[in-house]
Amino acid sequence: MRKKVLVLGANFGGLTAALAVKHELHGDVDVTVVSDRDYFLFNPSLIWLPFGKRDREDITFQVAPTFETGDVDFIQSAATAMDPDAKSVTLANGQVLTYDYMIIATGTRNRDEAIQGFSENSNTITTLESAIKTGEAWKKFLEKPGDIVIGASQGASCFGAAYEFLFNTSYQLKKAGIKKEVKLTYLTSEPFLGHFGIGGLPHGDQLLGMFLKKEKIDAQINASIAHIDKGEIVTSEGKSLPFAFSMIVPPFSGQDFLTSVDGLANPAGFVKVKPTYQTEKWDNVYAVGLAAAVDAPWQTPTPVGVPKTGFPTEQMAHVAARNVASQIRGELPMEEKDFADIPAVCVMDAGNNGVLILADKMLPPRKHGLMIPGPQNHLFKLGFEKYFLWKMRKGKITLP
Ligand SMILES: Cc1cc2nc3c(=O)[nH]c(=O)nc-3n(C[C@H](O)[C@H](O)[C@H](O)COP(=O)(O)OP(=O)(O)OC[C@H]3O[C@@H](n4cnc5c(N)ncnc54)[C@H](O)[C@@H]3O)c2cc1C
């Protein structure tokens, strides 16, 4: 009988893993994807959505046709519970699915509750809905400008998005002709500028410092937010930062249903995995992308998370798919790729400029790491968005 592989999540990790398992086994496997959303979202473009440079249709596509072409079953519903010993998952629609192998790629949720007043009084861009809401706040801000605070809170991990949004905001302020009258502050839990949650890169802090100075942006590093009130962020040190518009990247946690499975996830809900991306406790259950737990190899004065970006997510999904295929063939799952050893490849946009980040490893110690600034990176990011959406929609997951 054909083996059943169940994939939870249908974005970077889930879509890649599902189609890769099919590919590895030349179709000789039943793959089902379950996701609470019926669309793929290119999250990196959420930095542009609040400024009206993108709308929902530009950065999403329906996943059902992609899975149909790939001979993968798709169910739109949220997983609400799982029992790895019984090899079953319960869905919000009441269905109970069984599997031989499972790959968890359910991403994260915003841990709004970590910052008092965050959801009521600030904006973020980490989900489609929140980015749309931030766009409404931006329109109101343009009618009545004032100070702006943009940042990443204690425990946040998605620093790249905070920097991109910061520089895009500065660019938009110039375009609107109000840059001089707005005080722009970058508030971050990073111990130094350009740490990015990956320990920084050579000369990164000087480069970022230079950019901030050029854009007349005030920086507050090592910051921890005590609470956010209407129009005011108060740090743990009691410093008050008034704002007419703000965007804060909050800390993330794994999806709640994962925390209720004994031995599966860490207290923040991220699934504990081996370098094969098998879970520590169940050899037939894998986790990839944002859902997987990664420990930071450092301690910072203010807690800083590790960003699990798109490239490592795809890499993890391929490793997991190859290992599942090996197990189905009766072989040992031999492929290993520690998250820390995956190369870092990222383009950060700054409105009409940008920075290319390249490093031989996601986390230190590294042999090489460099940041290449320049307007070509903005164009590269635009091209990459189009290419990546095409690649995923067409299910061409073996392309780079
Ligand atoms: C604003 C922003 C900007 C970014 N910019 C970049 C960038 O420039 N470059 C880069 O490399 N990376 C960037 N990233 C990171 C990148 O988006 C992630 O690496 C990537 O999305 C991780 O993919 P994933 O599949 O693990 O998780 P996600 O993309 O979050 O997907 C999770 C999937 O699980 C589904 N799901 C959630 N809960 C359930 C449930 N209970 N049951 C079933 N399905 C569920 C969701 O619907 C979704 O399909 C950015 C992220 C953000 C938020």
The ligand as an ORCA input file, in Angstrom:
! r2SCAN-3c Opt
* xyz 0 1
  C       7.339     40.891      6.865
  C       8.230     39.750      6.537
  C       9.288     39.938      5.656
  C      10.131     38.889      5.347
  N      11.144     39.099      4.457
  C      11.940     38.089      4.092
  C      12.948     38.267      3.122
  O      13.136     39.365      2.619
  N      13.708     37.204      2.781
  C      13.516     35.981      3.338
  O      14.223     35.038      3.005
  N      12.561     35.755      4.273
  C      11.768     36.776      4.662
  N      10.790     36.572      5.592
  C      10.689     35.268      6.219
  C       9.899     34.279      5.372
  O       8.635     34.806      5.115
  C       9.831     32.962      6.135
  O      11.122     32.409      6.158
  C       8.889     31.959      5.504
  O       7.612     32.479      5.383
  C       8.876     30.696      6.335
  O       8.024     29.778      5.737
  P       7.172     28.717      6.560
  O       6.525     27.871      5.551
  O       8.027     28.089      7.592
  O       6.107     29.573      7.381
  P       4.932     30.494      6.810
  O       5.347     31.148      5.555
  O       4.525     31.362      7.946
  O       3.756     29.487      6.493
  C       3.010     28.833      7.471
  C       1.898     28.053      6.821
  O       1.222     27.285      7.809
  C      -0.170     27.529      7.720
  N      -0.738     27.297      9.062
  C      -0.594     28.052     10.177
  N      -1.240     27.473     11.212
  C      -1.785     26.340     10.749
  C      -2.568     25.301     11.336
  N      -2.918     25.308     12.626
  N      -2.957     24.280     10.544
  C      -2.612     24.229      9.230
  N      -1.893     25.191      8.629
  C      -1.473     26.217      9.385
  C      -0.265     28.950      7.182
  O      -1.515     29.231      6.611
  C       0.843     28.918      6.140
  O       0.403     28.270      4.965
  C       9.930     37.619      5.935
  C       8.861     37.428      6.826
  C       8.027     38.470      7.127
  C       6.885     38.248      8.077
*
